[in-house]
Amino acid sequence: MAKNLHVVPRSTGWAVKTAGASRAATVVSTQAQAIEVARQMATSRGSELLIHGRNGQIREKNSYGPDPESSKG
């Protein structure tokens, strides 16, 4: 599976970052815009998307990769 993508708050808006990257892939003005960009990236990469709130804590998590065979539900 590809590296996770994170939507995180910035002083100038919201950033989409790949896990372990030192720089943001993109910075936009609203969280909704960042989520849309990140969702498209996660879908094309087959990765997981983690959306952080203003306080930095993860508030939502979505997987866009193939589920393991042993997954229930």
VMD Tcl script that draws the C-alpha trace (Angstrom):
set ca {
  {0.00 0.00 0.00}
  {1.18 3.54 -0.72}
  {2.11 5.99 2.02}
  {-0.73 7.60 3.95}
  {-1.96 11.09 3.09}
  {-2.76 13.62 5.80}
  {-4.94 16.74 5.66}
  {-3.44 19.05 8.28}
  {-4.02 22.66 9.40}
  {-1.47 25.33 8.47}
  {-1.24 28.99 9.39}
  {-2.13 29.85 5.78}
  {-4.90 27.27 5.29}
  {-4.85 23.49 4.96}
  {-2.13 21.20 3.61}
  {-2.10 17.76 2.04}
  {1.03 15.89 3.16}
  {2.34 12.45 2.35}
  {3.48 10.56 5.45}
  {7.19 11.11 6.03}
  {7.46 13.99 3.56}
  {9.12 17.21 4.69}
  {6.99 19.40 2.43}
  {3.27 19.53 1.70}
  {2.05 18.24 -1.66}
  {-0.34 21.20 -1.80}
  {-1.69 23.99 0.41}
  {-5.21 25.37 -0.10}
  {-7.40 27.85 1.78}
  {-10.14 25.50 3.10}
  {-10.27 22.07 4.67}
  {-12.93 21.02 2.16}
  {-10.59 21.80 -0.75}
  {-7.75 19.91 0.92}
  {-9.98 16.87 1.52}
  {-11.07 16.82 -2.13}
  {-7.47 16.99 -3.39}
  {-6.31 14.38 -0.87}
  {-9.22 12.04 -1.69}
  {-8.31 12.13 -5.39}
  {-4.65 11.45 -4.57}
  {-5.51 8.61 -2.16}
  {-7.85 7.01 -4.71}
  {-5.23 7.07 -7.46}
  {-2.48 5.78 -5.14}
  {-4.59 3.25 -3.26}
  {-3.59 4.74 0.08}
  {-5.17 5.77 3.36}
  {-6.43 9.31 4.04}
  {-6.27 10.80 7.53}
  {-8.11 14.07 8.13}
  {-6.95 16.16 11.09}
  {-9.01 18.82 12.84}
  {-7.86 22.36 13.76}
  {-6.42 20.92 16.99}
  {-4.23 18.50 15.00}
  {-6.00 15.35 16.17}
  {-7.24 12.81 13.64}
  {-11.00 13.20 13.21}
  {-11.61 10.91 10.23}
  {-9.82 8.07 8.48}
  {-10.60 6.48 5.09}
  {-8.89 3.70 3.17}
  {-8.84 3.81 -0.62}
  {-6.64 0.75 -1.17}
  {-7.66 -2.87 -1.48}
  {-8.94 -4.40 1.74}
  {-7.06 -7.44 3.07}
  {-8.68 -10.85 2.49}
  {-9.16 -11.37 6.23}
  {-11.03 -8.09 6.68}
  {-14.50 -8.41 8.23}
  {-17.15 -5.93 7.18}
}
mol new
graphics top color blue
foreach p $ca { graphics top sphere $p radius 0.5 }
foreach p [lrange $ca 0 end-1] q [lrange $ca 1 end] { graphics top cylinder $p $q radius 0.2 }
display resetview
